[in-house]
Structures are given as structure tokens and as C-alpha cells.
Amino acid sequence: MIITILDVVISGLLLGGIYAVTAVGLSLQYGVARVLNIAHGEFIMLGAFITWSLYTVVGINPLISLVISGPVVFVVGVLLYRTLFTRLRKISPTPGAFEGNSMLACFGLLFIIQNVAILIWGADIKGYSYLAFPVSFWGAKFAANRLLTLVFALVICSAFYLFLSRTRMGKAIRAAAQDPEAAGLMGVKINQVLALCFGFGALMAGLGGALISMSYKIQPTMGLEYTMIALIVIVLGGLGSIPGSLVGGLILGLVGSIVTHIEPGLALVAYYVIFMVLLLARPTGILGR
């Protein structure tokens, strides 16, 4: 009984760590740049496939690939914001109109990135074996790669939180999130900060994709599911709250693990039920304001 409970809890934390990393990026993109990035999961997919390619073709360790796949997706995110979303911001008459226009543009990005990935990597499910040997933990056994994924997920989220809270750039990002006009008057280069925010969101997605590829099978159409999960996590934790995304991801991972243990086919259903209940009962989320 104790081993079963431990297995469910640890499995939930492993899943929650991945959810947290992927959700932090979306929380930043919407909380600061005001872009509800429906194509967020496609950036996760890109990070996963870049890592897969580096390991299977070049032989680069997936952990080392984190410093390659993440920055590559970051550059893609910055370029997209500089070209597409900056233009949309200029031509949109109101902030609300910009949010609507940007969300529609993200739907287009979703299909463009997805189809480009299919052309490059094909539509087949792919994967690789990396540190797949079992590790015993208080009688329960887990794959070593999944435990390593949890550790790196927590380290990445903690480092990113320290970056936002302790550095000068992090303070500029938080200022832009609270009041872009006032931040601009105080010398913050708003357009640059917003582009970096979208890029950092893509960076976290790319890192999350790299971690996912270490433990799970990947395919070009995997993005939408992770986008929906990230949306649920940021609503659960609180829109724009980085600690909330971490807490929300871990909670959702635990819920998913418990439901999967009872009935595997109901995990996504449980996520959507939580999403709807939160919207009705506490739309600000756990740590939202």
C-alpha cells in the first residue's frame, strides 16, 4: 500500500515538474507580453525534436542539448515577436484588440510550425533510450531519466524565478507586467522587454520539450495537448505568477497521476474539470491577484 502511494506521488511530481516548466513560459508570454500563445505547445515540440535530432544524429547528450535547443527556440520566439506581434501591436486600436489579433495569429503559427516539423522530421512517433534503467526509491522503482527530469525541471524553474526577482532585466520585466506605460516613462525599453519576454517563454517551452523527449515519445502533433495543459496550469496557479505556475504544475501532475492510477483514460477529463471549476470558483488562481 505504501509503495503504491509512493509510486503515485513520485510519478505525479515527475509529471508536474514538466508541466511547471512548460507553463512558466506561457505565463510569462501572456502575463507580460499579453500574447495568449496557442502555439506554445509547438515550441515545446520544437525543443523536443531538436534534442532528439542532436542525440540520434550527432550523438550529443540530451542534458547538454538543453543549452542548444533552448536558445534556438528562444531566438525563434524573439524573431516572431519582433516581426509579427510588434506589427500587430502597432496596428491594433486597443490592448484588447491586440490580444484577440495575436491569439488568431498564434492559431496560424500552430499549423505552420506543425507542418514544417512534419516536413523535416516526418509524422511518425519518435523516441530514444536515455538513462532508462530503474532506480529503487523506498521500494518503488522509477526510470532514472524521469527522476533526472524532475530535478532539472525544479532547477530550471528556480533559476528562472531568481532571474526575474534578482536581476535588473527581471525587474524591468516585472515593471512592464504591472504598468507598461509607467515602465516606459521610467526608461524601460518596452518593445525590447516584450520581445525578450516572448523569447523567454519560448526558451522555457524549448527546455520543457527537451526534458519531455528524455522520458516520453514525441511527434509533430504533440503540441496542442501540452498547450491546453499549460493553460490549465497557469489558471490554477494564477495568471502571470511564476511561483503559481510551479505550484500549479506540481498539483496538476499529482492529480493526473492519481486519476491515471484509477482510470488511465480520464486524466485529461480531470484536468478540464479542474479548469472549469477554477474559472467559476477562483478565476485568479492559487497565487494570482
C-alpha positions as CSV (number, residue, x, y, z in Angstrom):
1,M,0.0,0.0,0.0
2,I,2.8,2.4,1.0
3,I,4.8,1.6,-2.1
4,T,1.7,2.2,-4.3
5,I,1.1,5.6,-2.7
6,L,4.7,6.5,-3.1
7,D,4.7,5.4,-6.7
8,V,1.6,7.6,-7.4
9,V,3.1,10.6,-5.6
10,I,6.5,10.5,-7.2
11,S,5.1,9.9,-10.6
12,G,2.8,12.9,-10.1
13,L,5.8,15.1,-9.1
14,L,7.7,13.9,-12.1
15,L,4.9,14.8,-14.4
16,G,4.2,18.0,-12.5
17,G,7.8,19.2,-12.9
18,I,7.5,19.0,-16.7
19,Y,4.1,20.8,-16.6
20,A,5.6,23.6,-14.5
21,V,8.5,24.3,-16.9
22,T,6.2,24.4,-19.9
23,A,3.6,26.5,-18.1
24,V,6.1,29.1,-16.8
25,G,6.8,30.2,-20.4
26,L,3.2,30.6,-21.3
27,S,2.5,32.5,-18.1
28,L,5.3,35.0,-18.9
29,Q,4.1,35.4,-22.5
30,Y,0.6,36.2,-21.5
31,G,1.2,37.9,-18.2
32,V,3.7,40.4,-19.6
33,A,3.6,40.4,-23.4
34,R,-0.2,39.9,-23.4
35,V,0.0,37.2,-26.1
36,L,-2.1,34.1,-25.4
37,N,0.2,31.8,-27.3
38,I,-2.0,29.0,-28.6
39,A,1.1,27.7,-30.4
40,H,3.1,27.4,-27.2
41,G,3.0,23.6,-27.5
42,E,4.6,23.8,-30.9
43,F,7.7,25.4,-29.3
44,I,7.7,22.5,-26.8
45,M,7.6,20.2,-29.8
46,L,10.5,22.0,-31.5
47,G,12.6,21.7,-28.4
48,A,11.8,18.0,-28.2
49,F,12.7,17.3,-31.8
50,I,15.9,19.4,-31.8
51,T,17.0,17.4,-28.8
52,W,16.0,14.1,-30.4
53,S,18.0,15.1,-33.6
54,L,21.1,16.1,-31.7
55,Y,21.1,12.8,-29.8
56,T,20.2,10.4,-32.5
57,V,22.1,12.0,-35.4
58,V,25.0,13.9,-33.8
59,G,25.3,11.9,-30.5
60,I,25.1,14.9,-28.2
61,N,23.9,14.1,-24.6
62,P,20.3,15.3,-24.1
63,L,21.4,17.2,-20.9
64,I,24.0,19.1,-23.0
65,S,21.3,19.7,-25.6
66,L,19.4,21.8,-23.2
67,V,21.9,24.7,-23.8
68,I,21.4,24.3,-27.6
69,S,17.7,23.6,-28.1
70,G,16.5,26.2,-25.5
71,P,18.5,29.1,-27.0
72,V,17.5,28.1,-30.6
73,V,13.8,28.2,-29.7
74,F,14.4,31.5,-27.8
75,V,15.8,33.1,-31.0
76,V,12.7,31.9,-32.9
77,G,10.5,33.4,-30.3
78,V,12.2,36.8,-30.3
79,L,12.2,37.0,-34.1
80,L,8.5,36.1,-34.2
81,Y,7.6,38.8,-31.7
82,R,9.8,41.4,-33.4
83,T,8.3,40.7,-36.8
84,L,4.7,39.5,-36.3
85,F,3.5,40.6,-32.8
86,T,5.2,44.0,-32.8
87,R,3.4,44.8,-36.0
88,L,0.1,43.6,-34.6
89,R,0.6,45.7,-31.5
90,K,1.1,48.9,-33.7
91,I,-2.0,48.4,-35.9
92,S,-4.3,47.2,-33.1
93,P,-6.5,50.1,-31.8
94,T,-6.7,48.8,-28.2
95,P,-4.9,46.3,-26.0
96,G,-8.0,44.1,-26.1
97,A,-7.9,44.1,-29.9
98,F,-4.2,43.2,-29.8
99,E,-4.9,40.2,-27.6
100,G,-7.6,39.0,-29.9
101,N,-5.5,39.5,-33.1
102,S,-2.4,37.9,-31.5
103,M,-4.4,34.8,-30.5
104,L,-5.7,34.4,-34.0
105,A,-2.1,34.8,-35.3
106,C,-1.0,32.1,-32.9
107,F,-3.5,29.7,-34.4
108,G,-1.9,30.2,-37.7
109,L,1.6,29.7,-36.2
110,L,0.4,26.4,-34.7
111,F,-0.4,24.9,-38.1
112,I,2.7,26.5,-39.8
113,I,5.2,25.2,-37.2
114,Q,3.4,21.8,-37.0
115,N,3.5,21.3,-40.8
116,V,7.1,22.4,-41.1
117,A,8.0,19.9,-38.4
118,I,6.3,17.2,-40.3
119,L,8.2,18.1,-43.5
120,I,11.5,18.0,-41.6
121,W,11.0,15.0,-39.2
122,G,8.1,13.2,-40.7
123,A,4.8,12.3,-39.0
124,D,5.9,9.2,-37.2
125,I,6.2,8.8,-33.4
126,K,9.9,9.0,-32.3
127,G,11.9,8.4,-29.2
128,Y,15.2,7.4,-27.8
129,S,16.5,5.5,-24.8
130,Y,18.5,7.6,-22.3
131,L,19.2,6.5,-18.7
132,A,16.2,4.2,-18.9
133,F,17.5,1.8,-16.2
134,P,15.3,1.5,-13.0
135,V,16.2,3.2,-9.7
136,S,14.7,1.9,-6.5
137,F,13.3,4.5,-4.1
138,W,11.9,3.2,-0.8
139,G,10.7,0.0,-2.5
140,A,9.2,1.7,-5.6
141,K,11.1,1.7,-8.9
142,F,11.4,4.6,-11.3
143,A,13.3,5.2,-14.5
144,A,16.4,7.2,-13.9
145,N,15.7,9.6,-16.7
146,R,12.4,10.6,-15.2
147,L,14.0,11.3,-11.8
148,L,16.6,13.4,-13.6
149,T,13.9,15.2,-15.5
150,L,12.2,16.2,-12.2
151,V,15.5,17.5,-10.8
152,F,16.3,19.6,-13.9
153,A,12.7,20.9,-14.1
154,L,12.9,22.2,-10.5
155,V,16.3,23.7,-11.1
156,I,15.2,25.4,-14.3
157,C,12.1,26.9,-12.6
158,S,14.0,28.1,-9.6
159,A,16.8,29.6,-11.6
160,F,14.2,31.4,-13.8
161,Y,12.4,32.7,-10.7
162,L,15.7,34.1,-9.3
163,F,16.4,35.7,-12.6
164,L,13.1,37.6,-12.6
165,S,13.3,38.6,-8.9
166,R,17.0,39.5,-8.6
167,T,18.3,40.8,-11.9
168,R,17.9,44.2,-13.5
169,M,16.3,42.7,-16.6
170,G,13.9,40.7,-14.3
171,K,12.8,43.9,-12.6
172,A,12.2,45.6,-16.0
173,I,10.1,42.6,-17.0
174,R,8.0,42.8,-13.8
175,A,7.6,46.6,-14.2
176,A,6.4,46.1,-17.8
177,A,3.9,43.5,-16.5
178,Q,2.4,45.9,-13.9
179,D,2.2,49.0,-16.0
180,P,3.9,49.2,-19.4
181,E,3.3,52.9,-19.9
182,A,4.8,53.9,-16.5
183,A,7.7,51.5,-17.1
184,G,8.4,53.2,-20.4
185,L,8.4,56.6,-18.8
186,M,10.9,55.3,-16.3
187,G,13.3,54.3,-19.1
188,V,12.4,50.7,-19.7
189,K,12.6,49.9,-23.4
190,I,9.1,48.3,-23.6
191,N,9.4,46.8,-27.1
192,Q,12.7,45.2,-26.3
193,V,11.4,43.8,-23.0
194,L,8.2,42.4,-24.5
195,A,10.2,40.7,-27.3
196,L,12.5,39.2,-24.7
197,C,9.5,38.1,-22.6
198,F,8.1,36.2,-25.6
199,G,11.5,34.8,-26.3
200,F,12.0,33.7,-22.7
201,G,8.6,32.0,-22.8
202,A,9.7,30.1,-25.9
203,L,13.0,29.3,-24.2
204,M,11.1,27.6,-21.3
205,A,9.0,25.8,-23.8
206,G,12.1,24.5,-25.6
207,L,13.7,23.4,-22.4
208,G,10.5,21.6,-21.4
209,G,10.4,19.9,-24.8
210,A,14.0,18.7,-24.3
211,L,13.1,17.2,-20.9
212,I,9.9,15.6,-22.3
213,S,12.0,13.9,-25.1
214,M,14.1,12.2,-22.4
215,S,11.2,10.3,-20.9
216,Y,8.4,10.2,-23.5
217,K,7.7,9.5,-27.1
218,I,7.4,12.6,-29.3
219,Q,5.6,13.5,-32.5
220,P,4.9,16.7,-34.5
221,T,1.2,16.9,-33.4
222,M,2.0,16.6,-29.7
223,G,1.9,20.4,-29.1
224,L,-1.8,21.1,-28.6
225,E,-2.2,18.8,-25.7
226,Y,0.7,20.5,-23.9
227,T,-0.7,23.9,-24.7
228,M,-4.0,23.0,-23.1
229,I,-2.2,21.6,-20.0
230,A,-0.1,24.8,-19.7
231,L,-3.3,26.9,-19.9
232,I,-4.8,24.9,-17.1
233,V,-1.7,25.2,-15.0
234,I,-1.4,29.0,-15.3
235,V,-5.1,29.3,-14.4
236,L,-4.6,27.0,-11.5
237,G,-1.5,28.8,-10.2
238,G,-2.6,32.4,-11.2
239,L,-2.1,34.2,-14.5
240,G,1.3,35.9,-14.6
241,S,2.6,34.2,-11.4
242,I,5.8,32.2,-11.9
243,P,5.6,30.6,-8.4
244,G,2.0,29.9,-9.1
245,S,2.9,28.1,-12.4
246,L,5.4,25.9,-10.4
247,V,2.8,25.1,-7.7
248,G,0.0,24.6,-10.3
249,G,2.1,22.3,-12.4
250,L,3.0,20.1,-9.4
251,I,-0.6,19.9,-8.3
252,L,-1.9,19.0,-11.7
253,G,0.8,16.4,-12.1
254,L,-0.3,14.8,-8.8
255,V,-4.0,14.9,-9.9
256,G,-3.1,13.3,-13.2
257,S,-1.1,10.6,-11.5
258,I,-3.9,9.7,-9.1
259,V,-6.5,9.7,-11.8
260,T,-4.3,7.6,-14.1
261,H,-3.8,5.1,-11.4
262,I,-7.6,4.7,-11.0
263,E,-8.6,5.1,-14.7
264,P,-5.9,6.0,-17.3
265,G,-8.4,7.3,-19.8
266,L,-9.8,10.0,-17.5
267,A,-6.6,12.1,-16.8
268,L,-7.4,14.8,-19.4
269,V,-11.0,14.8,-18.4
270,A,-9.9,15.5,-14.8
271,Y,-7.7,18.4,-16.0
272,Y,-10.6,20.0,-17.8
273,V,-12.9,19.6,-14.8
274,I,-10.4,21.4,-12.6
275,F,-10.1,24.1,-15.3
276,M,-13.8,24.8,-15.4
277,V,-14.3,24.6,-11.6
278,L,-11.4,27.1,-11.1
279,L,-12.9,29.6,-13.7
280,L,-16.1,29.5,-11.7
281,A,-14.8,29.4,-8.1
282,R,-11.4,31.2,-8.2
283,P,-10.5,32.7,-11.5
284,T,-7.5,34.4,-10.0
285,G,-5.9,31.0,-9.2
286,I,-4.0,29.9,-6.2
287,L,-1.3,32.7,-6.1
288,G,-2.9,35.1,-8.6
289,R,-4.0,38.6,-7.6
